[in-house]
Amino acid sequence: DAVFVSIHMNSYPDSKYSGLQVWYSPNATDSKVLAENIRNANIKMLQPNNKRATTAAGSSIFILNNAHCPAVLVECGFLSNKEEAELFENEAYKQRVAFMLFCAISEFLQNTAQTP
C-alpha cells in the first residue's frame, strides 16, 4: 500500500513560533495514525516539550484534501524562528530529524502490515 509523506519547513511572520507540526489527510483513517506516530517520535527523540497537536487538513492543503492513501504533511520547524533555523544549518540535526521520520514511518508500516 502507498503512503504519502510531504516534508516541509514552516515560516510565520511572528518569529516566536517553533516546533514540528503534522497535518494529515481526512480521507484515509490511517493518516491520523501516521501523523500521531510522527508526533510521538518527535516528542520522544527531538522535541520533548512540543505540544503541537496533529491537525486534519482542510481544503487549503490540496494534496492532503485529495489523497486517498495514508497521507501527512510534516512541517519540520520554523525557518522564521532564529534558533530553530540555526538548528537546520547543522547536518547532524538534519540527520536526527530524518532518522526520527524514518522510525515513525517504519513503525506505522510495520503495524499496518500486521493488521488484516
Summary of the structure (lengths in Angstrom):
residues: 116
radius of gyration: 14.1
end to end distance: 12.5
largest distance: 45.7
contacts: 352
relative contact order: 0.27
helix: 44%
strand: 18%
